[in-house]
Amino acid sequence: MKEEGSHARRIFGDWRETIAPIFDVRPLAADWDTGFHAELDRHHLSTALVGRVATSAQHYERSEGLIGAVGVDHLLIQLYEAGHTTLDLDGEETHAGPGDVLVFDLSRPVRSHASDMRAVSLVLPRSLLALDASSLDRVHGTVLSSANPLGSLAGDHLRSLLKAAPTLEPTAAPDIAKASAQLLSACLSPSLMRDREAPATLTATVAMICRFIDRHIGDPGLDARMLCSAFGMSRSALYRLFAPIGGVSDYIRQRRLARARLALNAATRGRGGVGKIARQFGFSSDDAFSRAFKAQFGIAPRDAAHLRISPSIEPDVGSLANWLRQLA
C-alpha cells in the first residue's frame, strides 16, 4: 500500500508539471494517492495541438498570475468523452458532460472541478477563429451540447481530427488546422450571437477594424481618431460598434497587453527587455505599461518575464509549454 501511494504521488507530480502551463491542479479525492492516474497523448499540427487526456478527479485553476507568466493567446476546445466538469466563471457555474464540447479562453481565469474524465483536446491560436471580436470575447466557458446538431458535429470533427493526426503529412497540417478552426467557428457562432438580427456587415466591419488594430498594435498613435480616419466613420459610430466588448480604447489596451504578455514570455533576462516591449506595443512609458500589466494580470511585467512555472519545463524543447508558444 505504501509503495502504491508513492507511485501515485510520482504520477501526480509528473502530471502537474506537464499541465502547469495551462492549469494548476490538485486531486479531489481524499484517497487519491491510492490510485491516481493521468495520461496525455498529443500531436503537433503546425498551428494547432490535438490530443487526448484521461485523468482522475481534480480541481483545475488558471489564475491571472499563471496567465501572465505563461502567456498564450489561444483557445482550448475539449470534447468530453467520459466524466463531468463544473466551471466557476466569475461566480456563475457551467456544466459539461459526455458528448459536450467545452471552450476555454486561455487568456481568461477559470476554476473548475472534474470527475474522473477522458476528453479530446484541441488548442488553437485565437487568430485562426473566424469569429468577430464580440463573439471571441464571450466564447470563454461556452458549452456545445451533445444534444445540439452543431455540438454533435463539432464533437465528431474533434474525434476524426485526433484519429487522423498521427498520420497527417506535415505539409497538410496547417491547412487542416485552419479548416478545423473554420468549422468550429461555424459551430460556435450561433450560440455566441447576442442579436441574431444584427446585419452581417456590422460584424464584418468590427472584424475588419480588429484586424487593423492587430496590424498597427505597436503604433503609439493607434486610437479612436486613427480608426475613424482609416475607416471613414464618426467617433459615435465607432463607439457604438465596440460598446458590446467594453469600448474601443479598452479593446486596444487589452490587445496590447495580450501581445506584450506573449513577448515577455519569450524575452531574455537582459537589461531593458521590459522597456523595449513596452515601446514595441505602443505604451507611452515603462510605468504606464507596468501599471496596466499588473492591473490586468496581478503580476509585474518584470516578474512575468523572469518567472518559471517549473524548473524542468523550460529546458525541454518538447514540453507542452514550448509547444504552446510555438503555435503563436
Summary of the structure (lengths in Angstrom):
residues: 328
radius of gyration: 20.6
end to end distance: 45.0
largest distance: 72.5
contacts: 1044
relative contact order: 0.13
helix: 50%
strand: 19%
